[in-house]
Amino acid sequence: MARNKNIFLIGPMGAGKTTIGRQLAAVLGLGFHDSDREIQRRTGVDIPTIFDFEGEVGFRRREREVIDQLTQADGLVLATGGGAVADAANRGCLAARGTVVYLHCTPEQQYQRTARDRSRPLLRTEDPLARLRELMAEREPLYRELADVVVSTERRSLRSVVGEIVRRLEGA
């Protein structure tokens, strides 16, 4: 693996970063962290509550701190939030401290996976699919620029995606 033994998963909400990250960590014998869950653990409240009280700016500040701290460890798989790549400091930490894997899926697949999830503050809108398309248009160039490896999760099994990531990392 490139750089060190950390693997950082980036991609849009609903791409499967947490589920895939847990399984990938188990297969590789690494620790697993999810930046959103770590923020919730530290604050004692869910992400929508953070957005309600601090707005997206407050959430992104917390996210930056957590990503900086977690990426300094060695031997972990980290699932990041979908918008983590929008922050230059986060991109710097991820690029310098591990191998970045972009889990790609279309906005339509994201919508199918997140349609019933009420814990997504950025989807509190009249047209969540349109919002997912907007977010993808903004973030896709950042995901691709930062990624060492790109893997599609579109209509694929967990096992298939994890297997491809492992094969691609071994070839890196």
C-alpha positions in Angstrom: 0.0 0.0 0.0 1.1 3.5 -0.7 2.4 5.9 2.0 1.3 4.1 5.2 -1.2 1.6 6.3 -4.2 3.9 6.5 -7.0 3.7 4.0 -9.4 6.6 3.7 -12.8 6.2 2.1 -14.3 9.2 0.4 -17.4 9.5 -1.7 -21.0 10.8 -1.6 -23.6 9.9 1.0 -25.1 6.6 0.3 -22.0 5.2 -1.5 -21.5 2.7 1.3 -18.4 4.1 3.0 -19.3 3.0 6.5 -20.5 -0.5 5.6 -17.7 -1.1 3.2 -15.2 0.4 5.6 -16.1 -1.9 8.5 -15.8 -5.0 6.3 -12.6 -3.8 4.6 -11.0 -3.1 8.1 -12.0 -6.6 9.2 -10.5 -8.3 6.1 -7.3 -6.3 6.4 -7.0 -6.6 10.2 -7.1 -2.8 10.6 -9.0 -0.6 13.0 -12.1 1.2 11.7 -13.4 4.7 12.3 -16.2 6.8 10.8 -15.7 10.5 11.1 -19.4 11.3 11.4 -19.9 8.7 14.2 -16.8 10.1 16.0 -18.3 13.6 15.8 -21.5 12.2 17.3 -19.6 10.4 20.0 -17.7 13.5 21.0 -20.7 15.8 21.0 -23.3 13.4 22.4 -25.8 14.5 19.7 -26.6 13.5 16.2 -25.5 15.3 13.1 -28.9 16.9 12.4 -28.8 18.5 15.9 -25.3 19.9 15.2 -26.6 21.3 11.9 -29.6 22.8 13.8 -27.5 24.5 16.4 -24.2 25.3 14.7 -25.1 25.1 11.0 -23.0 23.5 8.3 -20.1 25.8 9.2 -20.0 24.5 12.8 -20.3 20.9 11.7 -17.5 21.3 9.1 -15.2 22.8 11.8 -15.8 19.7 14.0 -15.3 17.4 11.0 -11.9 19.1 10.3 -10.7 18.5 13.8 -11.8 14.9 13.9 -10.2 14.1 10.5 -7.0 15.8 11.4 -6.8 13.7 14.6 -7.9 10.4 13.2 -5.6 10.5 10.1 -2.6 10.9 12.4 -3.1 7.3 13.6 -1.6 4.3 11.7 -3.3 1.1 10.7 -6.9 2.2 10.2 -9.7 2.4 7.7 -11.5 5.8 8.0 -14.9 6.4 6.4 -15.3 10.2 5.9 -18.5 12.2 5.5 -19.5 13.0 1.9 -18.6 16.7 2.2 -15.3 16.2 3.9 -13.4 16.7 0.6 -14.8 20.3 0.3 -12.3 21.4 2.9 -8.7 21.9 1.7 -7.3 21.0 5.2 -9.1 17.7 5.1 -7.9 17.0 1.6 -4.4 17.7 2.7 -4.6 15.3 5.7 -6.1 12.5 3.6 -3.7 12.8 0.8 -0.6 13.0 3.0 -1.5 10.3 5.5 -2.9 7.3 3.7 -4.3 5.7 0.6 -7.5 7.4 -0.6 -10.3 5.2 -2.1 -13.2 7.0 -3.8 -16.4 4.9 -3.6 -18.4 6.1 -6.5 -22.1 5.8 -7.2 -24.7 7.9 -9.1 -27.0 10.4 -7.5 -29.9 8.0 -8.5 -28.3 5.2 -6.5 -27.6 7.5 -3.6 -31.3 8.5 -3.6 -32.4 4.9 -3.5 -30.1 4.3 -0.6 -30.9 7.4 1.4 -34.6 8.1 0.6 -35.9 6.9 4.0 -33.0 8.2 6.0 -34.0 11.3 8.1 -30.5 11.8 9.5 -29.2 13.6 6.4 -29.5 17.4 6.9 -28.5 18.3 3.4 -31.4 16.3 2.0 -34.0 18.3 3.9 -35.3 19.8 0.7 -38.3 19.5 -1.6 -36.2 17.7 -4.2 -33.6 15.5 -2.6 -32.5 13.9 -5.9 -31.8 17.3 -7.4 -29.8 18.2 -4.3 -27.8 15.0 -4.6 -27.1 15.9 -8.3 -25.9 19.3 -7.2 -23.6 17.9 -4.5 -22.2 15.4 -7.0 -21.5 18.1 -9.5 -19.6 20.2 -6.9 -17.7 17.3 -5.2 -17.0 14.8 -8.0 -13.9 16.7 -9.3 -12.5 16.8 -5.7 -13.2 13.1 -5.1 -11.4 12.2 -8.4 -8.5 14.5 -7.8 -7.9 13.2 -4.3 -8.4 9.5 -5.1 -5.6 7.0 -5.4 -8.2 4.3 -6.3 -11.7 4.7 -7.7 -14.2 1.9 -7.1 -17.8 1.8 -8.2 -20.4 0.6 -5.6 -23.2 0.9 -8.1 -25.5 -2.2 -7.9 -22.7 -4.3 -6.4 -22.5 -6.6 -3.4 -20.4 -5.7 -0.3 -18.2 -8.6 -0.9 -17.5 -7.7 -4.5 -16.6 -4.1 -3.6 -14.3 -5.1 -0.7 -12.7 -7.7 -2.8 -11.9 -5.2 -5.6 -10.5 -2.7 -3.1 -8.2 -5.3 -1.6 -7.0 -6.4 -5.0 -6.4 -2.8 -6.1 -4.5 -1.9 -2.9 -2.3 -5.0 -3.2 -1.5 -3.9 -6.8 -0.6 -0.3 -5.6 
